[in-house]
Amino acid sequence: MRYSTLCYVLFLILFDAFLVESGAAGGEKDGVYIVYMGAATEHGSSKNEHAQLLSSVLKRRKNALVYSYEHGISGFAARLSAAEAKSISKNPGVVSVFRDPVYQLHTTRSWDFLKYGTDVKIDSSPNSDSNLSSRGNDVIIGILDTGIWPESKSFSDKDMDPIPSSWNGTCVKAQDFNSSNCNRKIIGARSYNGPEDDDDDLVNTPRDMNGHGTHVASTAAGIMVPGASYHGLASGTAKGGSPGSRIAVYRICTPYGCAGSSILAAFSDAIIDGVDILSLSLGYPGSRFSDYKEDPIAIGAFHAVENGITVVCSAGNEGPSEKTVSNAAPWILTVAATTIDRRFKSNVVFDKNKVIKGEAINFANIGKSPVHPLIYAKSAKKTGADEGEARNCYPDSMDGKKIKGKIVICDNDKDTNLYYTMSEVQNLGGIGAVLIDDKKRGDASEFDEFPMTSISSRDAVEIYAYLNSTKNPVATILPTTVVSQYKPAPTIAYFSSRGPSSISRNILKPDIAAPGSNIIAAWTAYNGEAIPKFKIMSGTSMACPHVSGLAAEIKSRYPSWSPSAIKSAIMTTASQINNMKGPLTAELGAIATAYDYGAGEISTNRASQPGLVYETTAIDYLNFLCYHGYNKSTIKVISKKVPAGFACPKESKADLISNINYPSIAVFNLTGKHSRSITRTLTNVAGGGKTTYSVTIEAPTGLTVTVSPTRLQFTKNGQRLSYHIIFTPTVSSLQKDMFGSITWTNKKFNVHAPFVAGGR
């Protein structure tokens, strides 16, 4: 295995172990707690105030304070006993006290595919006026991740203008990082040690020793780098979504994990630093959800959005199971992952040169002719071992004497870590492996010099038949080649987390989808090792910065637009069509729904001119908190922008969340033939004079959807007009959630909003 891949795999193993050991928020234990005290005052919160509150419960212990949050967010992180945490939680002005959670990372021709790579005109007759200009210029994207490798060519500042005057941040110095590592591209860099890191100088640096943050940053805002490839694969020009934008780095992840206390500290600094976009490719695992006031990402994002910053987060890699989407707060732009029209082919040749298509990245060369002995792992089962474990090539389940010198066929119906499978076959002397895996084939795993590939269960039938037809089966595995213009594309990546949200299903999540499978972008270097300057990776981690880059381009073109206007522009212009002129599908071919892709796949051209936008106002968010169950006094602490006289609606319940002015609609508890009425408001942002939009409704069988009025007549830019939607079931009960859409068009712009409706 190549050095870079080995380091990355070891990092993930260490990280996962730490995540399991430390757990998520909650639990009656001693340790680090976050004390959340809502929004900071206009002039910032007082560190002395936090220290006084802390000292009121600490009698003797010193150095308990870990972080103090003073900008945008008020609160602190400290080492406390469970009893001390409980005592602090009773103080007025304290919104919540919770254990410091640990987040996980949600681990490329992608931009060209979005812009030009489909036969279908997904991007709607692009022209010089409607295309985003890739200016970026003074837009600043904050990357909260594992740091950055500043020497990468993707971060050159050649020909860039001076640093924007709005920038208030800094470039910290570390043992392996100094001010000269920042430039007019990387304009700021900060690092945050987690509570478990102590003051380790080798950890406390913005330099990326993992690669993830470098990959993410270059995908969002890397400049154009000709001749990029991964060992000759996927060659072309690497570029980010907003090549002209600036990058501010906030290294919040270490080998010990991504601590929530560090994440909040980075949010607080980013707010005062002056970033425009924040990109976070991390979140809770799908099985660990927390209330918004105990989720550092949701907390930090709320205050960032209040301060005009667009926050983009990955949806998670817990798919394809339902109810796994993370980062589901309505003020976050939540991103699912799709494939692009490029695949990495590593075929299996057997019998008399019969070929089965395989997918993987390997650089092995064991010959083109099928001369190597072939064995099914089940046939090599060790005496006393479990047959299922042997089929899946589990450790200590196969007889090495039967494996040595052969290509091994392994099932993967137990969803085994592929690197464990590879290591086991290698350790037993196998010379190659064929993995039978329907779900992961489209996401090409990297096996470097070991000949290993994945095939479908359908194609496996032919290999099984061959094994049973001869005493001496033989095969070979070919090294990887690239297939371009693959169809269908995009599809929803199998790993991408799915909706509905487990915490607020009346907000349709994820919001949007973007390329996240087999993305090539900048990488790190280690001790002068000759490793690739670019690397191929997959995950919603890779999808998130695509949207962050697009958001930056929109912000560059429309500096005064709010985060919700930018979100709406991206969502309402998205596509639900693939390059075969058919509907988007999941990896295995089933028709995808809004729970898979939100509003659809991003359109890099149409998003620059959406025509109309759904602006989610500050009052919408305050009402959301009411409907979610928070009382007025708590909300007034959370937000310093609560207007005088604000009160929660008398009837505050979760179903009313459907009424906040969001660019998608989720409405439930439709029973019998009782109707539900929802209101939405659109703002004209197209400029010009009078224009009239008419509505088109796509509704599923069993549900009647009516819109009133059916025409919206705008007379000026900035004008806001509302419409009402009535959902009426035509059956006694809705047995499953149903999907449709409402589209407003004036023949120039199509403003598309998906909806989901369901019973109890």
C-alpha positions in Angstrom: 0.0 0.0 0.0 1.3 3.5 -0.9 2.5 5.6 2.1 -0.2 8.2 1.6 -3.0 5.6 1.6 -1.5 3.8 4.6 -1.3 7.0 6.6 -4.9 7.9 5.8 -6.2 4.4 6.6 -4.3 4.4 9.9 -5.8 7.9 10.7 -9.3 6.7 10.1 -8.7 3.5 12.3 -7.4 5.7 15.1 -10.2 8.2 14.7 -12.9 5.6 14.7 -11.5 4.0 17.8 -11.4 7.3 19.6 -15.0 8.1 18.5 -16.3 4.8 19.9 -14.3 5.2 23.1 -15.2 8.8 23.8 -18.9 8.6 22.6 -21.1 11.5 21.7 -22.9 14.1 23.8 -24.6 13.1 27.0 -23.8 10.8 29.9 -23.2 11.4 33.6 -19.4 11.4 33.5 -16.5 13.6 34.5 -14.8 15.2 31.5 -15.0 18.2 29.2 -18.3 19.9 29.0 -19.5 22.7 26.8 -21.5 25.5 28.5 -23.6 27.2 25.9 -24.9 30.7 26.8 -26.5 31.7 23.6 -25.5 34.7 21.4 -22.6 37.0 22.3 -23.4 40.6 22.9 -22.7 43.2 20.2 -19.3 43.9 21.6 -18.5 40.2 22.3 -18.9 38.2 25.5 -16.6 38.6 28.4 -14.0 35.9 29.2 -14.1 37.2 32.8 -17.8 36.5 32.9 -17.2 32.9 31.8 -14.4 32.6 34.4 -16.6 33.9 37.2 -19.3 31.4 36.4 -16.8 28.6 36.2 -15.2 29.6 39.5 -18.5 29.6 41.2 -18.6 25.8 41.1 -14.9 25.1 41.1 -13.5 25.3 44.6 -9.9 24.3 44.1 -9.1 22.9 40.7 -7.1 25.1 38.3 -6.7 25.1 34.5 -10.2 23.8 34.0 -11.1 26.2 31.2 -10.5 24.8 27.7 -12.0 27.4 25.5 -13.9 30.7 26.0 -16.3 31.6 23.2 -16.6 35.4 22.8 -17.6 36.3 19.2 -21.1 35.6 17.9 -21.4 32.7 20.4 -21.2 33.0 24.2 -20.1 30.2 26.4 -17.1 28.1 27.3 -15.7 24.6 27.4 -14.2 23.3 30.7 -13.2 20.2 32.5 -16.0 19.5 35.0 -17.4 16.7 37.1 -21.0 15.6 36.3 -22.1 17.4 39.5 -20.4 20.6 38.5 -21.9 20.5 35.1 -25.3 20.0 36.6 -24.8 22.9 38.9 -23.7 25.3 36.2 -26.8 24.3 34.1 -29.0 25.8 36.7 -27.6 29.3 36.3 -29.8 31.9 34.5 -28.5 32.7 31.0 -27.2 29.1 30.5 -29.0 27.5 27.5 -27.4 24.0 27.8 -24.5 22.1 29.3 -23.4 18.9 27.5 -20.4 16.6 27.1 -17.9 17.7 24.5 -18.9 15.5 21.5 -16.5 14.1 18.9 -17.4 14.4 15.2 -16.3 12.3 12.3 -15.0 13.3 8.9 -17.5 12.6 6.1 -14.9 10.9 3.9 -12.8 14.5 -9.1 -13.6 16.0 -13.7 -16.4 16.9 -11.4 -16.8 20.6 -12.2 -16.6 19.9 -15.9 -19.2 17.3 -15.6 -21.5 19.7 -13.8 -21.0 22.3 -16.5 -20.7 20.5 -19.8 -20.6 16.7 -19.3 -24.3 15.8 -19.9 -26.1 15.2 -23.1 -29.2 16.6 -21.4 -29.1 20.4 -21.0 -29.0 20.2 -17.3 -27.4 23.7 -17.2 -29.9 25.3 -19.5 -28.2 26.8 -22.6 -25.4 28.5 -20.8 -24.2 31.9 -22.1 -21.7 34.5 -21.1 -24.3 36.4 -19.1 -25.7 33.5 -17.1 -22.4 31.7 -16.4 -20.7 32.3 -13.1 -17.5 34.0 -13.8 -15.2 32.2 -11.4 -14.2 35.6 -10.0 -14.4 34.9 -6.3 -12.2 37.9 -5.7 -13.1 39.2 -2.2 -15.2 36.2 -1.1 -13.6 34.2 1.8 -14.4 30.5 2.3 -13.6 29.2 5.8 -12.7 25.6 5.9 -13.2 23.8 9.2 -11.3 20.5 8.8 -7.9 18.8 9.2 -5.8 21.8 8.1 -4.1 22.5 4.8 -0.9 21.7 2.9 0.0 25.3 1.7 2.7 24.2 -0.7 0.2 22.6 -3.1 0.0 24.3 -6.5 -3.8 24.6 -6.0 -3.2 27.3 -3.4 -0.9 29.6 -5.4 -1.7 33.3 -5.2 -0.2 34.2 -8.6 -2.0 37.2 -10.1 -4.4 37.5 -7.2 -5.5 40.9 -5.8 -4.5 42.1 -2.4 -6.2 40.5 0.6 -9.7 42.0 1.1 -9.9 44.8 3.7 -12.8 43.0 5.3 -10.4 40.3 6.6 -9.8 40.5 10.3 -8.1 37.1 10.8 -4.6 35.9 11.4 -2.1 33.4 10.2 -0.8 31.5 13.3 2.8 30.3 13.6 3.6 26.7 14.5 6.6 24.4 14.5 6.0 23.5 10.9 3.9 26.5 9.8 4.7 30.2 9.6 3.3 33.4 8.3 4.9 32.9 4.9 2.7 29.8 4.4 -0.2 32.2 4.1 -0.5 34.3 1.0 -3.2 36.1 -1.0 -5.0 32.8 -1.5 -4.6 31.2 1.9 -5.2 34.5 3.8 -5.7 33.0 7.3 -4.9 29.8 9.3 -5.7 28.9 12.8 -5.5 25.6 14.8 -7.3 24.2 17.8 -6.1 21.4 20.0 -8.8 19.2 21.4 -9.0 18.5 25.1 -7.2 15.2 24.6 -4.3 16.8 22.7 -3.0 18.9 25.6 -0.4 21.3 24.2 1.3 19.0 21.8 3.2 21.2 19.3 3.2 18.4 16.8 -0.6 18.5 16.7 -1.2 22.3 17.3 -0.6 23.4 13.7 -2.7 24.4 10.7 -0.6 22.0 8.6 -2.7 19.1 7.3 -1.1 15.8 8.2 -4.1 13.8 7.1 -5.0 15.2 3.6 -8.7 15.5 4.1 -8.7 19.3 4.7 -6.3 19.9 1.7 -8.6 17.9 -0.5 -11.7 19.8 0.6 -10.1 23.2 0.4 -8.9 22.7 -3.2 -12.2 21.3 -4.3 -13.9 24.5 -3.0 -11.4 27.1 -4.1 -8.3 25.7 -5.7 -6.9 27.5 -8.6 -6.6 25.9 -12.1 -3.7 23.4 -12.2 -3.0 21.8 -15.6 -1.7 18.2 -15.8 -3.2 17.0 -12.5 -3.7 13.3 -12.1 -3.4 10.5 -9.6 -0.5 8.4 -10.9 -1.7 9.1 -14.5 -5.3 8.4 -13.8 -8.1 11.0 -14.3 -5.6 13.4 -15.9 -6.7 16.9 -16.7 -6.9 20.4 -15.2 -7.7 20.5 -11.5 -9.8 23.4 -10.3 -12.0 24.4 -7.4 -15.6 25.6 -7.6 -14.5 29.2 -6.9 -10.9 29.5 -8.0 -10.8 33.2 -7.3 -12.0 33.0 -3.7 -9.8 33.2 -0.7 -9.3 30.4 1.9 -9.3 30.7 5.6 -8.2 27.5 7.4 -9.5 26.4 10.8 -7.8 23.1 11.8 -10.2 21.6 14.2 -9.5 17.9 13.7 -6.5 15.9 15.0 -5.7 12.2 15.2 -7.8 12.2 18.3 -10.9 13.4 16.5 -12.8 16.6 15.8 -13.9 17.9 19.2 -17.1 19.9 19.5 -15.3 22.4 21.8 -12.8 23.1 19.0 -15.5 23.4 16.4 -17.3 26.1 18.5 -14.0 27.9 19.0 -13.5 28.0 15.2 -17.0 29.2 14.6 -16.5 32.0 17.1 -13.2 33.1 15.5 -14.6 32.8 11.9 -17.4 35.1 12.8 -15.1 37.9 13.9 -12.5 37.1 11.2 -14.9 38.1 8.4 -15.5 34.9 6.4 -18.4 34.7 3.9 -18.8 31.0 3.6 -18.1 28.2 6.1 -17.6 24.7 4.8 -17.7 21.7 7.2 -17.2 18.2 5.8 -17.9 16.4 9.1 -20.8 15.6 11.5 -22.2 13.1 13.9 -22.5 9.4 12.9 -26.0 8.6 11.7 -26.8 6.7 14.9 -26.0 9.6 17.2 -28.3 12.6 17.0 -28.5 15.4 19.4 -30.8 18.3 20.1 -29.8 21.5 18.4 -28.8 23.2 21.6 -26.4 20.4 22.3 -24.9 20.1 18.8 -21.8 22.4 18.4 -22.2 22.5 14.6 -25.9 23.5 14.8 -25.1 26.1 17.5 -22.1 27.5 15.6 -24.0 27.6 12.3 -27.0 29.4 13.8 -24.8 32.2 15.0 -22.8 32.3 11.8 -26.0 32.6 9.7 -27.2 35.3 12.1 -24.0 37.2 11.2 -24.6 36.8 7.4 -22.3 33.7 6.8 -23.6 30.8 4.6 -22.8 27.5 6.3 -22.5 24.4 4.1 -22.2 20.9 5.7 -22.0 17.3 4.5 -25.0 15.1 5.0 -23.0 12.1 6.2 -21.9 8.7 5.0 -24.4 6.4 6.7 -26.4 5.6 3.5 -28.3 4.0 2.0 -30.3 3.6 5.2 -33.1 6.1 5.8 -33.1 8.6 8.7 -29.3 8.9 8.7 -28.8 12.5 7.4 -26.8 14.7 9.8 -26.4 18.4 10.0 -30.2 18.8 9.5 -30.7 22.2 11.1 -32.7 24.5 8.7 -30.1 27.2 8.8 -27.5 24.8 7.4 -27.2 23.9 3.7 -26.9 20.1 3.8 -25.2 18.3 1.0 -25.7 14.7 -0.3 -23.2 13.0 -2.7 -23.6 11.8 -6.3 -21.4 10.1 -8.8 -20.0 11.7 -11.9 -19.6 10.4 -15.5 -16.2 8.9 -14.8 -15.5 5.3 -13.6 -12.3 3.5 -12.8 -12.3 0.1 -14.5 -10.3 -2.9 -13.3 -11.7 -5.9 -15.2 -11.5 -9.6 -14.4 -10.4 -11.9 -17.2 -11.1 -15.6 -16.8 -11.7 -18.9 -18.7 -10.8 -18.3 -22.4 -10.4 -14.5 -22.1 -13.9 -13.8 -21.0 -14.2 -10.4 -19.3 -16.2 -9.2 -16.4 -16.3 -5.5 -15.7 -14.8 -4.6 -12.3 -14.3 -1.2 -10.6 -11.3 -0.3 -8.4 -8.1 1.7 -8.4 -5.0 -0.6 -8.6 -1.7 -0.3 -10.4 -0.8 -4.0 -10.3 0.3 -5.8 -13.4 0.0 -9.6 -13.1 -0.5 -10.0 -16.8 -3.4 -9.8 -19.3 -3.8 -13.6 -19.7 -5.9 -15.7 -17.3 -3.2 -17.9 -15.9 -3.5 -17.5 -12.1 -5.4 -20.1 -10.1 -8.8 -18.9 -8.9 -10.6 -19.9 -5.7 -13.9 -19.0 -4.0 -13.1 -18.0 -0.4 -15.8 -20.4 0.9 -13.9 -23.3 -0.6 -10.9 -22.3 1.5 -12.8 -22.3 4.8 -10.6 -23.2 7.8 -11.8 -26.2 9.8 -14.1 -24.9 12.5 -14.5 -21.5 11.0 -17.9 -19.9 10.2 -18.8 -20.3 6.6 -20.2 -16.8 6.3 -17.0 -15.3 7.7 -14.9 -17.4 5.2 -17.0 -16.3 2.3 -16.4 -12.7 3.3 -12.6 -13.3 3.8 -12.7 -12.5 7.5 -9.5 -12.8 9.4 -8.7 -16.3 10.7 -11.4 -17.9 8.6 -9.5 -19.3 5.6 -6.8 -21.9 5.2 -3.6 -20.2 4.0 -2.5 -23.3 2.2 -5.5 -23.1 -0.1 -5.2 -19.4 -0.6 -1.4 -19.1 -1.4 -0.7 -18.1 -5.0 -4.3 -17.7 -6.0 -6.8 -15.0 -6.8 -9.5 -15.2 -4.2 -13.2 -14.4 -4.7 -14.7 -12.7 -1.6 -18.3 -11.9 -0.9 -19.0 -8.6 0.9 -22.6 -9.1 2.2 -21.3 -8.3 5.7 -20.1 -4.9 4.6 -16.5 -5.6 5.7 -13.8 -3.0 5.6 -12.2 -3.5 2.2 -8.7 -2.9 3.5 -9.1 -5.6 6.1 -10.2 -8.0 3.3 -7.1 -7.0 1.2 -4.8 -7.5 4.1 -6.1 -10.9 5.0 -5.8 -12.2 1.4 -2.3 -10.7 1.2 -1.2 -12.2 4.5 -2.3 -15.6 3.4 -0.2 -15.4 0.2 -3.0 -14.6 -2.2 -2.0 -12.8 -5.3 -5.2 -10.9 -5.9 -8.9 -10.6 -4.8 -12.2 -10.2 -6.5 -14.8 -8.6 -4.3 -18.5 -9.2 -5.0 -20.2 -5.9 -3.9 -23.2 -4.2 -5.5 -23.3 -1.2 -3.3 -19.7 0.0 -3.3 -18.7 -0.7 -6.9 -19.4 2.8 -8.1 -17.1 4.2 -5.4 -13.7 2.9 -6.6 -11.7 1.8 -3.6 -7.9 2.2 -3.9 -5.8 -0.9 -3.5 -2.5 0.5 -5.0 -0.1 -2.3 -6.1 -2.4 -5.1 -5.0 -4.6 -6.5 -7.8 -8.1 -6.3 -6.3 -11.4 -5.2 -7.8 -15.1 -5.2 -7.2 -17.8 -6.9 -9.5 -21.6 -7.1 -9.3 -23.5 -10.0 -7.9 -25.1 -10.4 -11.3 -21.7 -10.9 -13.0 -20.5 -13.1 -10.1 -23.0 -15.8 -11.3 -20.9 -16.3 -14.4 -17.8 -16.8 -12.3 -19.5 -19.2 -9.9 -20.6 -21.2 -12.9 -17.1 -21.3 -14.3 -15.6 -22.4 -10.9 -18.1 -25.3 -10.9 -17.3 -26.3 -14.5 -13.6 -26.9 -14.2 -11.0 -28.4 -11.9 -8.4 -25.8 -12.6 -10.1 -22.3 -12.9 -7.8 -19.4 -13.8 -8.1 -15.7 -14.0 -6.3 -12.4 -14.0 -7.1 -8.9 -12.8 -6.2 -5.9 -15.1 -4.8 -2.7 -13.8 -7.1 0.4 -13.7 -8.1 2.4 -16.8 -10.5 5.3 -16.9 -13.9 5.3 -18.5 -15.3 8.7 -19.4 -18.8 9.8 -20.3 -20.2 6.9 -18.2 -24.0 6.5 -18.2 -26.1 6.9 -16.2 -24.7 9.8 -14.3 -25.2 11.3 -11.9 -26.5 8.7 -9.5 -26.9 8.9 -5.8 -23.7 7.5 -4.1 -24.6 4.5 -2.0 -22.8 5.9 1.1 -24.7 9.2 1.0 -26.9 9.6 4.1 -30.6 9.7 3.5 -33.6 11.6 4.9 -35.9 12.2 6.6 -34.3 14.0 9.5 -34.7 12.1 12.7 -34.8 15.4 14.7 -37.1 17.6 12.5 -38.8 15.7 9.7 -40.9 18.8 8.8 -37.7 20.2 7.2 -36.8 18.2 4.1 -33.2 17.1 4.3 -30.7 16.7 2.7 -31.1 20.1 0.8 -29.0 19.4 -2.3 -26.7 16.9 -4.0 -23.3 17.4 -5.5 -20.4 15.2 -6.8 -18.8 13.2 -4.0 -17.7 9.9 -5.5 -14.2 9.5 -7.0 -13.2 13.2 -6.7 -9.6 14.1 -7.5 -8.2 17.1 -5.6 -5.0 18.3 -3.9 -3.2 16.2 -1.3 -0.4 16.4 1.2 3.3 15.4 1.2 5.2 13.6 4.0 8.9 14.0 4.7 9.8 14.5 1.1 8.2 11.2 0.1 7.4 10.9 -3.6 3.6 10.6 -3.3 0.9 12.0 -5.6 0.2 15.7 -5.5 -3.5 14.9 -6.1 -5.6 12.1 -4.7 -9.0 10.5 -5.4 -11.4 10.4 -2.5 -15.1 9.8 -2.0 -17.7 10.9 0.6 -20.2 13.6 1.3 -17.0 15.3 2.5 -16.1 15.7 -1.1 -19.7 16.9 -2.1 -19.8 19.6 0.5 -17.0 21.8 -0.9 -18.5 21.6 -4.4 -21.5 23.5 -2.9 -19.3 25.8 -0.8 -17.5 26.8 -4.0 -20.8 27.5 -5.8 -22.1 29.5 -2.8 -18.9 31.6 -3.0 -19.4 32.3 -6.7 -23.0 33.4 -6.0 -21.8 35.6 -3.1 -19.3 37.2 -5.4 -21.9 38.1 -7.9 -24.5 39.2 -5.3 -22.6 40.5 -2.3 -25.7 41.6 -0.5 -27.6 38.3 -0.7 -28.4 36.6 2.6 -27.4 33.0 3.3 -31.0 31.9 2.7 -31.1 33.6 -0.7 -27.9 31.9 -1.7 -29.3 28.5 -0.4 -32.6 29.0 -2.3 -30.7 29.9 -5.5 -28.8 26.7 -5.3 -31.8 24.5 -4.4 -34.4 25.9 -6.8 -32.2 25.7 -9.9 -31.1 22.1 -9.2 -31.6 19.2 -11.7 -33.4 15.9 -11.2 -32.3 14.5 -14.6 -29.3 12.4 -15.6 -27.2 12.2 -18.8 -29.6 9.7 -20.3 -32.5 12.1 -20.0 -34.0 10.0 -17.2 -34.7 10.7 -13.6 -31.9 10.5 -11.0 -31.5 7.0 -9.6 -29.8 5.4 -6.6 -26.6 3.4 -7.2 -28.4 0.2 -7.8 -30.9 1.7 -10.2 -34.0 2.5 -8.1 -35.6 5.9 -8.8 -34.2 8.4 -6.3 -36.4 10.7 -4.2 -35.9 14.0 -2.4 -34.8 12.0 0.7 -31.8 11.0 -1.4 -30.9 14.2 -3.2 -33.0 17.0 -1.7 -33.8 19.5 -4.5 -31.5 17.7 -6.9 -28.0 18.0 -8.4 -26.5 21.4 -8.3 -26.4 23.5 -11.5 -23.4 25.7 -11.7 -24.9 28.0 -14.3 -28.6 28.4 -13.4 -27.8 29.1 -9.8 -26.3 32.4 -10.8 -29.8 33.6 -12.0 -32.5 31.9 -10.1 -35.2 34.5 -10.9 -37.0 34.1 -7.6 -35.7 33.1 -4.1 -37.3 31.8 -1.0 -35.8 33.9 1.8 -36.0 32.2 5.2 -36.1 35.2 7.6 -34.8 35.6 11.2 -38.4 35.3 12.4 -38.8 32.0 10.5 -35.8 30.6 12.4 -37.1 32.0 15.7 -40.5 30.4 15.0 -38.8 27.2 14.1 -37.2 27.2 17.6 -40.7 27.8 19.1 -42.2 24.9 17.1 -39.3 22.7 18.0 -40.2 23.2 21.7 -38.0 26.0 23.0 -39.7 28.7 25.1 -39.4 32.5 24.5 -36.9 33.0 27.4 -34.5 30.4 26.0 -34.9 31.8 22.5 -34.0 35.3 23.7 -30.8 34.0 25.1 -30.0 32.0 21.9 -30.5 35.0 19.7 -29.7 38.6 20.4 -31.8 39.6 17.3 -35.2 38.8 18.8 -37.3 41.8 17.9 -39.2 43.6 20.7 -42.6 42.1 21.3 -41.7 38.7 19.8 -43.6 35.8 21.2 -43.9 32.2 20.3 -47.2 31.4 18.5 -49.8 30.2 21.0 -50.0 26.9 19.1 -46.4 25.9 18.8 -46.0 22.3 17.6 -43.7 20.4 15.2 -46.2 20.3 12.4 -46.1 24.1 12.1 -42.4 23.8 11.1 -43.7 23.1 7.6 -44.8 26.8 7.4 -41.4 28.4 7.7 -40.3 29.9 4.3 -38.0 27.1 3.2 -37.1 26.3 -0.5 -38.6 22.8 0.0 -41.8 21.5 1.8 -42.3 18.7 4.2 -45.8 18.2 5.5 -47.1 15.2 7.6 -50.0 14.0 9.6 -52.2 14.0 6.6 -55.0 11.6 7.6 -58.4 10.9 6.1 -59.4 13.6 3.7 -58.4 16.5 6.0 -56.4 19.2 4.2 -53.3 21.0 5.3 -52.5 24.5 4.1 -48.9 25.8 3.7 -47.7 29.2 2.8 -44.6 30.2 0.9 -43.2 33.6 -0.2 -41.0 34.3 -3.2 -38.8 37.3 -3.7 -38.0 38.6 -7.2 -34.3 38.9 -7.7 -34.1 38.9 -11.5 -34.3 42.7 -11.9 -36.1 44.3 -14.8 -39.7 45.3 -15.0 -43.0 43.4 -14.9 -42.9 39.6 -15.1 -45.5 36.9 -14.6 -44.8 33.4 -13.3 -47.2 30.5 -13.7 -47.2 27.3 -11.6 -46.8 23.7 -12.5 -47.6 21.0 -10.0 -46.3 17.4 -10.0 -48.3 15.4 -7.4 -48.3 11.7 -6.7 -51.4 9.5 -7.0 -53.4 9.6 -3.7 -52.7 13.3 -3.0 -54.3 16.4 -4.4 -52.2 19.5 -4.4 -53.7 22.9 -5.2 -51.9 26.2 -5.4 -53.5 29.7 -5.1 -52.9 31.9 -6.9 -51.7 30.1 -9.9 -50.0 33.2 -11.3 -47.6 35.6 -9.6 -47.2 39.0 -11.2 -44.1 40.9 -10.1 -43.7 44.5 -11.0 -40.2 45.3 -9.6 -37.1 43.8 -8.3 -37.1 42.9 -4.6 -40.9 42.5 -4.5 -42.3 39.6 -2.4 -45.4 37.7 -3.2 -46.9 34.7 -1.4 -48.9 31.7 -2.4 -50.8 29.0 -0.6 -50.5 25.2 -1.1 -53.3 22.9 0.0 -52.5 19.2 0.5 -55.5 16.9 0.5 -55.2 13.0 0.6 -57.6 11.2 -1.7 -57.1 8.0 0.2 -58.0 7.1 3.8 -54.4 7.0 4.9 -51.0 7.6 3.3 -49.1 4.3 3.8 -45.7 5.9 2.8 -44.2 9.3 2.2 -45.0 10.7 -1.2 -43.0 13.1 -3.3 -43.8 15.8 -5.8 -42.8 19.4 -6.7 -44.1 22.9 -7.3 -42.4 24.9 -10.1 -42.9 28.5 -11.0 -41.8 29.6 -14.5 -41.9 32.8 -16.6 -40.3 30.9 -19.6 -36.9 32.3 -18.7 -36.5 31.0 -15.2 -37.8 27.8 -13.6 -38.0 28.0 -9.8 -38.4 24.4 -8.5 -39.3 23.4 -5.0 -39.7 19.7 -4.0 -42.2 18.5 -1.4 -42.7 15.4 0.6 -46.1 14.5 2.2 -47.0 11.7 4.6 -49.3 10.4 7.2 -48.5 9.9 10.9 
